[in-house]
Amino acid sequence: MMKLSLATILLCLVGTAVAAEDDLPIPAEEFVYCTTCHGVQLMGNAILEAPRLSGMDAWYVEQQMQSFKMRWRGTHQSDLAGMDMQPMAAALTDRQISDAAKFVSTTRSASPTTTISGDVKKGKTIYNSCGVCHGQSGEGNEALRGPQLNVTDDWYLVTQLTNYMNGSRGNHPDDTYGRQMRGYAQILNDDDAIADVVSYISTLNDK
């Protein structure tokens, strides 16, 4: 079986430019190809359905890449973007996944732009339950395995909440945290509720 280099594999992990700043990390050669899908400084590319990864906690990035590698994510026919990511992660060693996650956590880019319109007031009420694991400001909680939400594209949050709702994510019997999240997602009983809570989360981006 042919082994892909880390540079080639990460080609599809992260495409638009970000203003140069002296304190922004310059990716090593093995990580520079991440920007092809996810953008310079991993700022995201909605056209490719590649989410913003910039500044995400390394522990969560590593956890999710392992989830793809173990086929807990990215195998459902409704999750086309996940299906693209799954073989990329599967070809990485655990060390490569750890190194890639650490690189992701060092990147910086502008806060995500708002693309979803919902009722922020209703969304705040819904988010009270979410904040138990994800933090009241969306800052995340590693102990509870609740990732940051205040660094994430709103369109991606809508996609993933929908995936949890329809069972294309969080359905594998070994995916403990995914199954837990899928259960919580059931409080979002329609598309309007998803738009509302995501619209509220978008107000946390600068906190």
MDTraj code that builds the backbone (N, CA, C; nanometers):
import mdtraj as md
import numpy as np

residues = "MET MET LYS LEU SER LEU ALA THR ILE LEU LEU CYS LEU VAL GLY THR ALA VAL ALA ALA GLU ASP ASP LEU PRO ILE PRO ALA GLU GLU PHE VAL TYR CYS THR THR CYS HIS GLY VAL GLN LEU MET GLY ASN ALA ILE LEU GLU ALA PRO ARG LEU SER GLY MET ASP ALA TRP TYR VAL GLU GLN GLN MET GLN SER PHE LYS MET ARG TRP ARG GLY THR HIS GLN SER ASP LEU ALA GLY MET ASP MET GLN PRO MET ALA ALA ALA LEU THR ASP ARG GLN ILE SER ASP ALA ALA LYS PHE VAL SER THR THR ARG SER ALA SER PRO THR THR THR ILE SER GLY ASP VAL LYS LYS GLY LYS THR ILE TYR ASN SER CYS GLY VAL CYS HIS GLY GLN SER GLY GLU GLY ASN GLU ALA LEU ARG GLY PRO GLN LEU ASN VAL THR ASP ASP TRP TYR LEU VAL THR GLN LEU THR ASN TYR MET ASN GLY SER ARG GLY ASN HIS PRO ASP ASP THR TYR GLY ARG GLN MET ARG GLY TYR ALA GLN ILE LEU ASN ASP ASP ASP ALA ILE ALA ASP VAL VAL SER TYR ILE SER THR LEU ASN ASP LYS".split()
xyz = np.array([
    [0.0850, -0.1204, 0.0000],
    [0.0000, 0.0000, 0.0000],
    [0.0878, 0.1244, 0.0000],
    [0.0617, 0.2149, -0.0930],
    [0.1418, 0.3356, -0.1042],
    [0.1170, 0.4265, 0.0140],
    [0.2231, 0.4803, 0.0720],
    [0.2113, 0.5742, 0.1827],
    [0.2262, 0.7159, 0.1299],
    [0.1353, 0.8039, 0.1689],
    [0.1412, 0.9432, 0.1291],
    [0.2230, 1.0230, 0.2276],
    [0.2950, 1.1231, 0.1763],
    [0.3700, 1.2113, 0.2653],
    [0.2726, 1.2986, 0.3416],
    [0.3159, 1.3499, 0.4555],
    [0.2303, 1.4383, 0.5344],
    [0.1918, 1.5606, 0.4538],
    [0.2862, 1.6102, 0.3719],
    [0.2575, 1.7287, 0.2910],
    [0.1437, 1.7022, 0.1937],
    [0.1454, 1.5859, 0.1303],
    [0.0422, 1.5524, 0.0338],
    [-0.0916, 1.5296, 0.1017],
    [-0.0885, 1.4592, 0.2134],
    [-0.2118, 1.4277, 0.2849],
    [-0.2805, 1.5541, 0.3340],
    [-0.2014, 1.6463, 0.3883],
    [-0.2593, 1.7676, 0.4456],
    [-0.2994, 1.8688, 0.3391],
    [-0.2728, 1.8347, 0.2133],
    [-0.3116, 1.9205, 0.1022],
    [-0.4596, 1.9542, 0.1071],
    [-0.5392, 1.8606, 0.1488],
    [-0.6838, 1.8807, 0.1519],
    [-0.7357, 1.9162, 0.2897],
    [-0.6483, 1.9427, 0.3818],
    [-0.6959, 1.9823, 0.5143],
    [-0.7320, 2.1293, 0.5223],
    [-0.6662, 2.2317, 0.4472],
    [-0.6982, 2.3725, 0.4741],
    [-0.6974, 2.4591, 0.3489],
    [-0.8072, 2.8176, 0.1414],
    [-0.7652, 2.8842, 0.0420],
    [-0.7791, 3.0235, 0.0187],
    [-0.7912, 3.1145, 0.0864],
    [-0.7933, 3.2562, 0.0615],
    [-0.6839, 3.3199, 0.1444],
    [-0.6426, 3.4400, 0.1029],
    [-0.5274, 3.5002, 0.1692],
    [-0.5668, 3.5777, 0.2937],
    [-0.4699, 3.5922, 0.3830],
    [-0.4893, 3.6733, 0.5024],
    [-0.3750, 3.7735, 0.5072],
    [-0.3997, 3.8918, 0.5577],
    [-0.2967, 3.9952, 0.5635],
    [-0.1768, 3.9458, 0.6425],
    [-0.0584, 3.9749, 0.5902],
    [0.0634, 3.9297, 0.6556],
    [0.0877, 4.0078, 0.7833],
    [0.1242, 3.9367, 0.8882],
    [0.1606, 3.9989, 1.0143],
    [0.2867, 3.9314, 1.0642],
    [0.3740, 4.0107, 1.1278],
    [0.5027, 3.9573, 1.1694],
    [0.4894, 3.8411, 1.2670],
    [0.3813, 3.8402, 1.3465],
    [0.3714, 3.7382, 1.4493],
    [0.2956, 3.6133, 1.4046],
    [0.2560, 3.6085, 1.2768],
    [0.1861, 3.4907, 1.2289],
    [0.2866, 3.3797, 1.1991],
    [0.2556, 3.2567, 1.2396],
    [0.3485, 3.1470, 1.2140],
    [0.3587, 3.1148, 1.0657],
    [0.4792, 3.0871, 1.0219],
    [0.5013, 3.0435, 0.8846],
    [0.5043, 2.8913, 0.8855],
    [0.4136, 2.8267, 0.8125],
    [0.4086, 2.6813, 0.8199],
    [0.5337, 2.6154, 0.7653],
    [0.5752, 2.5096, 0.8323],
    [0.6852, 2.4293, 0.7801],
    [0.6387, 2.3646, 0.6505],
    [0.7340, 2.3182, 0.5715],
    [0.7009, 2.2610, 0.4407],
    [0.5956, 2.1516, 0.4509],
    [0.6025, 2.0714, 0.5572],
    [0.5092, 1.9594, 0.5687],
    [0.3674, 2.0026, 0.6006],
    [0.3489, 2.1292, 0.6421],
    [0.2152, 2.1780, 0.6749],
    [0.1615, 2.2805, 0.5759],
    [0.2451, 2.3329, 0.4884],
    [0.2035, 2.4432, 0.4016],
    [0.0871, 2.4030, 0.3122],
    [0.0773, 2.2762, 0.2780],
    [-0.0288, 2.2316, 0.1885],
    [-0.1657, 2.2290, 0.2556],
    [-0.1686, 2.2409, 0.3866],
    [-0.2980, 2.2509, 0.4567],
    [-0.3783, 2.3679, 0.4028],
    [-0.3082, 2.4721, 0.3602],
    [-0.3749, 2.5952, 0.3190],
    [-0.4511, 2.5797, 0.1878],
    [-0.4245, 2.4753, 0.1127],
    [-0.4920, 2.4582, -0.0163],
    [-0.6427, 2.4490, 0.0003],
    [-0.6875, 2.3762, 0.1012],
    [-0.8323, 2.3639, 0.1248],
    [-0.8809, 2.4577, 0.2349],
    [-0.8067, 2.4669, 0.3454],
    [-0.8549, 2.5417, 0.4607],
    [-0.8102, 2.6873, 0.4629],
    [-0.7272, 2.7286, 0.3694],
    [-0.6890, 2.8686, 0.3590],
    [-0.5627, 2.9040, 0.4348],
    [-0.5005, 3.0144, 0.3939],
    [-0.3836, 3.0664, 0.4620],
    [-0.4182, 3.0915, 0.6083],
    [-0.3290, 3.0483, 0.6969],
    [-0.3545, 3.0537, 0.8409],
    [-0.4817, 2.9767, 0.8781],
    [-0.5178, 2.8831, 0.7908],
    [-0.6333, 2.7946, 0.8142],
    [-0.7614, 2.8722, 0.8414],
    [-0.7816, 2.9783, 0.7634],
    [-0.8951, 3.0676, 0.7840],
    [-1.0255, 3.0133, 0.7270],
    [-1.0210, 2.8994, 0.6591],
    [-1.1416, 2.8359, 0.6087],
    [-1.1745, 2.8723, 0.4651],
    [-1.2499, 2.7854, 0.3999],
    [-1.2922, 2.8076, 0.2619],
    [-1.4286, 2.7407, 0.2428],
    [-1.5337, 2.8209, 0.2502],
    [-1.6698, 2.7676, 0.2433],
    [-1.6987, 2.7000, 0.1099],
    [-1.6362, 2.7486, 0.0023],
    [-1.6598, 2.6906, -0.1301],
    [-1.6198, 2.5436, -0.1319],
    [-1.5117, 2.5113, -0.0623],
    [-1.4649, 2.3731, -0.0548],
    [-1.5211, 2.3004, 0.0665],
    [-1.6075, 2.3674, 0.1401],
    [-1.6630, 2.3134, 0.2652],
    [-1.5515, 2.2754, 0.3627],
    [-1.4449, 2.3553, 0.3589],
    [-1.3315, 2.3357, 0.4493],
    [-1.3418, 2.4398, 0.5600],
    [-1.3699, 2.3989, 0.6826],
    [-1.3952, 2.4954, 0.7899],
    [-1.2712, 2.5693, 0.8365],
    [-1.2948, 2.6807, 0.9021],
    [-1.1877, 2.7552, 0.9688],
    [-1.1351, 2.6704, 1.0839],
    [-1.0031, 2.6505, 1.0850],
    [-0.9377, 2.5764, 1.1920],
    [-0.8507, 2.6670, 1.2774],
    [-0.8294, 2.7870, 1.2319],
    [-0.7347, 2.8797, 1.2922],
    [-0.7542, 2.8945, 1.4428],
    [-0.6493, 2.8630, 1.5180],
    [-0.6504, 2.8818, 1.6619],
    [-0.7263, 2.7774, 1.7410],
    [-0.7748, 2.6739, 1.6758],
    [-0.8471, 2.5699, 1.7488],
    [-0.7545, 2.4992, 1.8470],
    [-0.8105, 2.4533, 1.9573],
    [-0.7312, 2.3799, 2.0558],
    [-0.6764, 2.2515, 1.9949],
    [-0.5479, 2.2275, 2.0199],
    [-0.4817, 2.1098, 1.9633],
    [-0.5485, 1.9803, 2.0070],
    [-0.5939, 1.9743, 2.1323],
    [-0.6525, 1.8487, 2.1809],
    [-0.7756, 1.8110, 2.1003],
    [-0.8552, 1.9119, 2.0602],
    [-0.9779, 1.8815, 1.9867],
    [-0.9472, 1.8437, 1.8423],
    [-0.8545, 1.9150, 1.7811],
    [-0.8158, 1.8823, 1.6436],
    [-0.7635, 1.7395, 1.6386],
    [-0.6794, 1.7048, 1.7340],
    [-0.6254, 1.5690, 1.7375],
    [-0.7374, 1.4664, 1.7592],
    [-0.8292, 1.4971, 1.8486],
    [-0.9404, 1.4060, 1.8765],
    [-1.0230, 1.3805, 1.7513],
    [-1.0521, 1.4866, 1.6766],
    [-1.1350, 1.4703, 1.5579],
    [-1.0609, 1.4014, 1.4436],
    [-0.9332, 1.4290, 1.4291],
    [-0.8565, 1.3585, 1.3263],
    [-0.8484, 1.2094, 1.3574],
    [-0.8378, 1.1774, 1.4852],
    [-0.8406, 1.0364, 1.5249],
    [-0.9787, 0.9763, 1.4962],
    [-1.0829, 1.0553, 1.5154],
    [-1.2182, 1.0072, 1.4861],
    [-1.2343, 0.9749, 1.3379],
    [-1.1766, 1.0597, 1.2526],
    [-1.1784, 1.0307, 1.1096],
    [-1.0954, 0.9045, 1.0808],
    [-0.9794, 0.8972, 1.1411],
    [-0.8902, 0.7835, 1.1170],
    [-0.9561, 0.6516, 1.1551],
    [-1.0301, 0.6520, 1.2663],
    [-1.0943, 0.5300, 1.3143],
    [-1.2316, 0.5063, 1.2512],
    [-1.2674, 0.5942, 1.1544],
    [-1.3917, 0.5811, 1.0797],
    [-1.5151, 0.6057, 1.1661],
    [-1.4982, 0.6805, 1.2721],
    [-1.6127, 0.7237, 1.3510],
    [-1.6818, 0.8399, 1.2810],
    [-1.6055, 0.9143, 1.2033],
    [-1.6566, 1.0254, 1.1235],
    [-1.6181, 1.0030, 0.9786],
    [-1.6955, 1.0639, 0.8895],
    [-1.6575, 1.0655, 0.7490],
    [-1.6885, 0.9388, 0.6716],
    [-1.7841, 0.8609, 0.7173],
    [-1.8202, 0.7383, 0.6443],
    [-1.9662, 0.7371, 0.6006],
    [-2.0454, 0.8321, 0.6511],
    [-2.1864, 0.8371, 0.6147],
    [-2.2032, 0.9039, 0.4789],
    [-2.2887, 0.8462, 0.3951],
    [-2.3045, 0.8973, 0.2588],
    [-2.3592, 1.0398, 0.2530],
    [-2.4204, 1.0852, 0.3607],
    [-2.4717, 1.2226, 0.3625],
    [-2.3644, 1.3244, 0.3980],
    [-2.2523, 1.2773, 0.4514],
    [-2.1434, 1.3659, 0.4943],
    [-2.0332, 1.3659, 0.3894],
    [-2.0560, 1.4342, 0.2786],
    [-1.9617, 1.4307, 0.1667],
    [-1.8271, 1.4928, 0.2037],
    [-1.8300, 1.6059, 0.2744],
    [-1.7046, 1.6703, 0.3147],
    [-1.6280, 1.5803, 0.4098],
    [-1.6991, 1.5153, 0.5008],
    [-1.6346, 1.4231, 0.5925],
    [-1.5742, 1.3044, 0.5203],
    [-1.6399, 1.2583, 0.4159],
    [-1.5887, 1.1458, 0.3379],
    [-1.4599, 1.1826, 0.2658],
    [-1.4444, 1.3103, 0.2329],
    [-1.3187, 1.3570, 0.1721],
    [-1.2067, 1.3575, 0.2755],
    [-1.2412, 1.3951, 0.3974],
    [-1.1411, 1.4083, 0.5031],
    [-1.0969, 1.2728, 0.5593],
    [-1.1867, 1.1778, 0.5664],
    [-1.1592, 1.0510, 0.6338],
    [-1.0340, 0.9791, 0.5823],
    [-1.0181, 0.9597, 0.4514],
    [-0.8978, 0.8892, 0.4051],
    [-0.7696, 0.9679, 0.4273],
    [-0.7802, 1.1006, 0.4320],
    [-0.6622, 1.1820, 0.4581],
    [-0.6103, 1.1559, 0.5994],
    [-0.7002, 1.1580, 0.6958],
    [-0.6609, 1.1327, 0.8342],
    [-0.6172, 0.9887, 0.8535],
    [-0.6815, 0.8968, 0.7827],
    [-0.6510, 0.7548, 0.7986],
    [-0.5079, 0.7220, 0.7567],
    [-0.4531, 0.8005, 0.6661],
    [-0.3182, 0.7742, 0.6172],
    [-0.2090, 0.8314, 0.7064],
    [-0.2470, 0.9087, 0.8096],
    [-0.1505, 0.9711, 0.8991],
    [-0.1159, 0.8800, 1.0164],
    [0.0072, 0.8893, 1.0629],
    [0.0446, 0.8215, 1.1865],
    [-0.0076, 0.9039, 1.3035],
    [-0.0098, 0.8440, 1.4207],
    [-0.0537, 0.9184, 1.5393],
    [0.0371, 1.0380, 1.5647],
    [0.1658, 1.0235, 1.5390],
    [0.2605, 1.1337, 1.5593],
    [0.2317, 1.2473, 1.4611],
    [0.2036, 1.2129, 1.3377],
    [0.1726, 1.3154, 1.2389],
    [0.0441, 1.3894, 1.2750],
    [-0.0542, 1.3172, 1.3243],
    [-0.1789, 1.3804, 1.3667],
    [-0.1529, 1.4771, 1.4815],
    [-0.0722, 1.4336, 1.5781],
    [-0.0398, 1.5198, 1.6913],
    [0.0337, 1.6454, 1.6459],
    [0.1307, 1.6305, 1.5572],
    [0.2068, 1.7453, 1.5069],
    [0.1173, 1.8407, 1.4284],
    [0.0271, 1.7859, 1.3468],
    [-0.0631, 1.8697, 1.2689],
    [-0.1561, 1.9485, 1.3611],
    [-0.2045, 1.8832, 1.4659],
    [-0.2945, 1.9496, 1.5613],
    [-0.2237, 2.0648, 1.6321],
    [-0.0987, 2.0443, 1.6684],
    [-0.0218, 2.1499, 1.7338],
    [-0.0011, 2.2679, 1.6398],
    [0.0235, 2.2401, 1.5130],
    [0.0392, 2.3473, 1.4157],
    [-0.0894, 2.4281, 1.4030],
    [-0.2025, 2.3585, 1.3935],
    [-0.3316, 2.4261, 1.3818],
    [-0.3519, 2.5247, 1.4964],
    [-0.3155, 2.4849, 1.6160],
    [-0.3393, 2.5688, 1.7335],
    [-0.2559, 2.6964, 1.7330],
    [-0.1483, 2.7003, 1.6541],
    [-0.0630, 2.8193, 1.6500],
    [-0.1072, 2.9211, 1.5460],
    [-0.1966, 2.8825, 1.4555],
    [-0.2358, 2.9726, 1.3475],
    [-0.3326, 3.0791, 1.3962],
    [-0.3367, 3.1918, 1.3254],
    [-0.4246, 3.3031, 1.3607],
    [-0.4820, 3.3651, 1.2341],
    [-0.6076, 3.4014, 1.2390],
    [-0.6697, 3.4732, 1.1275],
    [-0.7876, 3.5538, 1.1811],
    [-0.8465, 3.6355, 1.0946],
    [-0.9598, 3.7186, 1.1361],
    [-1.0756, 3.6313, 1.1821],
    [-1.1577, 3.6859, 1.2711],
    [-1.2748, 3.6123, 1.3192],
    [-1.3657, 3.5763, 1.2029],
    [-1.4404, 3.4673, 1.2145],
    [-1.5306, 3.4263, 1.1057],
    [-1.6341, 3.5339, 1.0749],
    [-1.6734, 3.5417, 0.9489],
    [-1.7792, 3.6350, 0.9105],
    [-1.9155, 3.5694, 0.9324],
    [-2.0168, 3.6504, 0.9544],
    [-2.1508, 3.6000, 0.9794],
    [-2.2238, 3.5723, 0.8479],
    [-2.2751, 3.4513, 0.8339],
    [-2.3489, 3.4152, 0.7132],
    [-2.4880, 3.3609, 0.7457],
    [-2.5140, 3.3322, 0.8718],
    [-2.6410, 3.2738, 0.9137],
    [-2.7241, 3.3777, 0.9876],
    [-2.8516, 3.3861, 0.9525],
    [-2.9410, 3.4829, 1.0164],
    [-3.0472, 3.4084, 1.0970],
    [-3.0482, 3.4323, 1.2263],
    [-3.1468, 3.3697, 1.3135],
    [-3.1834, 3.4641, 1.4263],
    [-3.2666, 3.4180, 1.5159],
    [-3.3103, 3.4970, 1.6301],
    [-3.2093, 3.4800, 1.7432],
    [-3.1267, 3.5827, 1.7627],
    [-3.0185, 3.5749, 1.8608],
    [-3.0736, 3.5564, 2.0018],
    [-3.1838, 3.6232, 2.0322],
    [-3.2416, 3.6128, 2.1668],
    [-3.2858, 3.4698, 2.1957],
    [-3.3535, 3.4081, 2.1021],
    [-3.3933, 3.2687, 2.1192],
    [-3.2702, 3.1786, 2.1261],
    [-3.1722, 3.2106, 2.0429],
    [-3.0496, 3.1313, 2.0400],
    [-2.9756, 3.1337, 2.1719],
    [-2.9770, 3.2495, 2.2383],
    [-2.9108, 3.2605, 2.3684],
    [-2.9765, 3.1685, 2.4706],
    [-3.1088, 3.1606, 2.4674],
    [-3.1807, 3.0716, 2.5592],
    [-3.1431, 2.9261, 2.5337],
    [-3.1379, 2.8892, 2.4065],
    [-3.0992, 2.7520, 2.3710],
    [-2.9563, 2.7233, 2.4161],
    [-2.8699, 2.8237, 2.4001],
    [-2.7273, 2.8033, 2.4284],
    [-2.6980, 2.7825, 2.5769],
    [-2.7902, 2.8175, 2.6634],
    [-2.7664, 2.7963, 2.8064],
    [-2.7280, 2.6517, 2.8360],
    [-2.7900, 2.5581, 2.7669],
    [-2.7559, 2.4164, 2.7844],
    [-2.6205, 2.3844, 2.7217],
    [-2.5928, 2.4429, 2.6068],
    [-2.4666, 2.4178, 2.5361],
    [-2.3472, 2.4665, 2.6175],
    [-2.3681, 2.5782, 2.6881],
    [-2.2590, 2.6409, 2.7614],
    [-2.2027, 2.5570, 2.8739],
    [-2.2791, 2.4587, 2.9191],
    [-2.2299, 2.3711, 3.0259],
    [-2.1017, 2.3019, 2.9825],
    [-2.0958, 2.2564, 2.8585],
    [-1.9766, 2.1875, 2.8072],
    [-1.8852, 2.2790, 2.7259],
    [-1.9448, 2.3730, 2.6538],
    [-1.8666, 2.4551, 2.5608],
    [-1.8235, 2.5893, 2.6193],
    [-1.8675, 2.6198, 2.7420],
    [-1.8320, 2.7474, 2.8036],
    [-1.9319, 2.8559, 2.7701],
    [-1.9567, 2.9448, 2.8635],
    [-2.0558, 3.0496, 2.8420],
    [-2.0178, 3.1468, 2.7318],
    [-1.8887, 3.1563, 2.7025],
    [-1.8429, 3.2411, 2.5924],
    [-1.7965, 3.1584, 2.4734],
    [-1.8302, 3.0299, 2.4743],
    [-1.7910, 2.9430, 2.3634],
    [-1.6436, 2.9125, 2.3609],
    [-1.5784, 2.9268, 2.4788],
    [-1.4328, 2.9086, 2.4849],
    [-1.3890, 2.7633, 2.4919],
    [-1.4828, 2.6730, 2.5144],
    [-1.4506, 2.5310, 2.5201],
    [-1.4109, 2.4849, 2.6588],
    [-1.4115, 2.3527, 2.6784],
    [-1.3768, 2.2930, 2.8069],
    [-1.3155, 2.1563, 2.7808],
    [-1.1834, 2.1489, 2.7888],
    [-1.1147, 2.0240, 2.7570],
    [-1.1564, 1.9108, 2.8507],
    [-1.1760, 1.9421, 2.9793],
    [-1.2111, 1.8385, 3.0763],
    [-1.3413, 1.7688, 3.0388],
    [-1.4347, 1.8457, 2.9807],
    [-1.5629, 1.7894, 2.9395],
    [-1.5653, 1.7551, 2.7912],
    [-1.4498, 1.7736, 2.7255],
    [-1.4335, 1.7464, 2.5815],
    [-1.5303, 1.8297, 2.4981],
    [-1.5565, 1.9496, 2.5457],
    [-1.6406, 2.0427, 2.4698],
    [-1.5516, 2.1404, 2.3947],
    [-1.5482, 2.1357, 2.2622],
    [-1.4578, 2.2225, 2.1857],
    [-1.4989, 2.3690, 2.1860],
    [-1.4034, 2.4542, 2.1502],
    [-1.4323, 2.5958, 2.1280],
    [-1.5366, 2.6088, 2.0172],
    [-1.6254, 2.7009, 2.0348],
    [-1.7223, 2.7321, 1.9302],
    [-1.7039, 2.8743, 1.8779],
    [-1.6338, 2.9575, 1.9563],
    [-1.6209, 3.0989, 1.9190],
    [-1.5100, 3.1248, 1.8173],
    [-1.4547, 3.0194, 1.7589],
    [-1.3557, 3.0354, 1.6532],
    [-1.4020, 2.9679, 1.5240],
    [-1.5279, 2.9232, 1.5226],
    [-1.5764, 2.8364, 1.4158],
    [-1.6725, 2.9068, 1.3211],
    [-1.6651, 2.8758, 1.1919],
    [-1.7568, 2.9314, 1.0929],
    [-1.9008, 2.8938, 1.1271],
    [-1.9922, 2.9912, 1.1147],
    [-2.1314, 2.9618, 1.1470],
    [-2.1918, 2.8591, 1.0517],
    [-2.1560, 2.8656, 0.9239],
    [-2.2105, 2.7681, 0.8282],
    [-2.1653, 2.6268, 0.8629],
    [-2.0435, 2.6146, 0.9177],
    [-1.9940, 2.4820, 0.9545],
    [-2.0680, 2.4294, 1.0770],
    [-2.0973, 2.5179, 1.1716],
    [-2.1743, 2.4768, 1.2886],
    [-2.3124, 2.4262, 1.2475],
    [-2.3766, 2.4967, 1.1537],
    [-2.5072, 2.4526, 1.1047],
    [-2.4955, 2.3137, 1.0416],
    [-2.3923, 2.2950, 0.9595],
    [-2.3722, 2.1656, 0.8935],
    [-2.3544, 2.0544, 0.9951],
    [-2.2712, 2.0777, 1.0957],
    [-2.2419, 1.9719, 1.1918],
    [-2.3600, 1.9442, 1.2847],
    [-2.4326, 2.0470, 1.3255],
    [-2.5520, 2.0244, 1.4069],
    [-2.6554, 1.9447, 1.3277],
    [-2.6667, 1.9760, 1.1989],
    [-2.7572, 1.9002, 1.1125],
    [-2.7113, 1.7553, 1.1018],
    [-2.5800, 1.7355, 1.0913],
    [-2.5257, 1.5996, 1.0830],
    [-2.5557, 1.5202, 1.2098],
    [-2.5427, 1.5872, 1.3242],
    [-2.5773, 1.5198, 1.4498],
    [-2.7263, 1.4850, 1.4530],
    [-2.8078, 1.5768, 1.4055],
    [-2.9522, 1.5547, 1.4068],
    [-2.9930, 1.4369, 1.3186],
    [-2.9312, 1.4271, 1.1993],
    [-2.9739, 1.3210, 1.1068],
    [-2.8944, 1.1914, 1.1212],
    [-2.8002, 1.1894, 1.2149],
    [-2.7277, 1.0670, 1.2438],
    [-2.6054, 1.0415, 1.1567],
    [-2.5683, 1.1372, 1.0714],
    [-2.4488, 1.1171, 0.9898],
    [-2.3209, 1.1504, 1.0658],
    [-2.3353, 1.2016, 1.1872],
    [-2.2228, 1.2191, 1.2788],
    [-2.2699, 1.1811, 1.4195],
    [-2.1794, 1.1192, 1.4957],
    [-2.2122, 1.0832, 1.6332],
    [-2.2927, 0.9562, 1.6456],
    [-2.2843, 0.8707, 1.5456],
    [-2.3662, 0.7499, 1.5452],
    [-2.2860, 0.6222, 1.5650],
    [-2.1526, 0.6343, 1.5674],
    [-2.0700, 0.5144, 1.5841],
    [-2.0725, 0.4714, 1.7307],
    [-2.0890, 0.3428, 1.7579],
    [-2.1003, 0.2965, 1.8975],
    [-1.9787, 0.3261, 1.9842],
    [-1.8607, 0.3420, 1.9228],
    [-1.7395, 0.3706, 2.0001],
    [-1.7114, 0.5189, 2.0155],
    [-1.7890, 0.6013, 1.9488],
    [-1.7679, 0.7468, 1.9527],
    [-1.8455, 0.8052, 2.0710],
    [-1.7892, 0.7907, 2.1901],
    [-1.8591, 0.8302, 2.3127],
    [-1.9022, 0.9756, 2.3110],
    [-1.8093, 1.0657, 2.2796],
    [-1.8413, 1.2082, 2.2841],
    [-1.9319, 1.2489, 2.1689],
    [-1.9142, 1.1846, 2.0545],
    [-2.0024, 1.2126, 1.9423],
    [-2.1457, 1.1722, 1.9704],
    [-2.1621, 1.0552, 2.0322],
    [-2.2958, 1.0088, 2.0669],
    [-2.3594, 1.0984, 2.1734],
    [-2.2759, 1.1450, 2.2645],
    [-2.3254, 1.2357, 2.3674],
    [-2.3765, 1.3649, 2.3048],
    [-2.2979, 1.4179, 2.2096],
    [-2.3365, 1.5418, 2.1427],
    [-2.4617, 1.5208, 2.0577],
    [-2.4712, 1.4060, 1.9963],
    [-2.5896, 1.3787, 1.9156],
    [-2.7157, 1.3817, 2.0020],
    [-2.7042, 1.3298, 2.1238],
    [-2.8179, 1.3329, 2.2152],
    [-2.8572, 1.4749, 2.2506],
    [-2.7566, 1.5584, 2.2800],
    [-2.7855, 1.6974, 2.3142],
    [-2.8472, 1.7726, 2.1967],
    [-2.8031, 1.7384, 2.0759],
    [-2.8503, 1.8092, 1.9567],
    [-2.9991, 1.7907, 1.9326],
    [-3.0569, 1.6909, 1.9931],
    [-3.1983, 1.6643, 1.9695],
    [-3.2891, 1.7740, 2.0260],
    [-3.2345, 1.8617, 2.1122],
    [-3.3160, 1.9733, 2.1608],
    [-3.3414, 2.0740, 2.0492],
    [-3.2628, 2.0647, 1.9428],
    [-3.2808, 2.1532, 1.8277],
    [-3.3783, 2.0846, 1.7324],
    [-3.5051, 2.1132, 1.7495],
    [-3.6054, 2.0339, 1.6809],
    [-3.6392, 2.0789, 1.5392],
    [-3.5745, 2.1854, 1.4909],
    [-3.5962, 2.2251, 1.3511],
    [-3.4825, 2.3158, 1.3051],
    [-3.4850, 2.3490, 1.1755],
    [-3.3788, 2.4314, 1.1172],
    [-3.3731, 2.5701, 1.1796],
    [-3.4886, 2.6231, 1.2182],
    [-3.4913, 2.7564, 1.2797],
    [-3.4153, 2.7566, 1.4117],
    [-3.4313, 2.6510, 1.4910],
    [-3.3620, 2.6429, 1.6196],
    [-3.2110, 2.6365, 1.5982],
    [-3.1688, 2.5631, 1.4968],
    [-3.0259, 2.5558, 1.4652],
    [-2.9745, 2.6936, 1.4259],
    [-3.0476, 2.7626, 1.3382],
    [-3.0058, 2.8967, 1.2953],
    [-3.0017, 2.9929, 1.4129],
    [-3.0961, 2.9802, 1.5041],
    [-3.1013, 3.0705, 1.6195],
    [-2.9792, 3.0519, 1.7093],
    [-2.9477, 2.9277, 1.7460],
    [-2.8371, 2.9058, 1.8382],
    [-2.7040, 2.9380, 1.7723],
    [-2.6911, 2.9093, 1.6431],
    [-2.5670, 2.9419, 1.5723],
    [-2.5512, 3.0930, 1.5592],
    [-2.6606, 3.1641, 1.5382],
    [-2.6543, 3.3103, 1.5301],
    [-2.6077, 3.3690, 1.6630],
    [-2.6517, 3.3090, 1.7728],
    [-2.6046, 3.3568, 1.9023],
    [-2.4560, 3.3257, 1.9209],
    [-2.4146, 3.2068, 1.8827],
    [-2.2728, 3.1693, 1.8965],
    [-2.1853, 3.2669, 1.8176],
    [-2.2350, 3.3147, 1.7055],
    [-2.1582, 3.4099, 1.6247],
    [-2.1295, 3.5388, 1.6984],
    [-2.2142, 3.5728, 1.7960],
    [-2.1910, 3.6956, 1.8735],
    [-2.0782, 3.6763, 1.9743],
    [-2.0336, 3.5529, 1.9923],
    [-1.9272, 3.5236, 2.0894],
    [-1.7885, 3.5265, 2.0278],
    [-1.7821, 3.5498, 1.8967],
    [-1.6539, 3.5392, 1.8263],
    [-1.5465, 3.6325, 1.8778],
    [-1.5854, 3.7486, 1.9292],
    [-1.4864, 3.8464, 1.9743],
    [-1.4598, 3.8388, 2.1245],
    [-1.5184, 3.7398, 2.1915],
    [-1.5030, 3.7313, 2.3357],
    [-1.3862, 3.6422, 2.3739],
])
top = md.Topology()
chain = top.add_chain()
for i, resn in enumerate(residues, 1):
    res = top.add_residue(resn, chain, resSeq=i)
    for name in ("N", "CA", "C"):
        top.add_atom(name, md.element.get_by_symbol(name[0]), res)
traj = md.Trajectory(xyz[None], top)
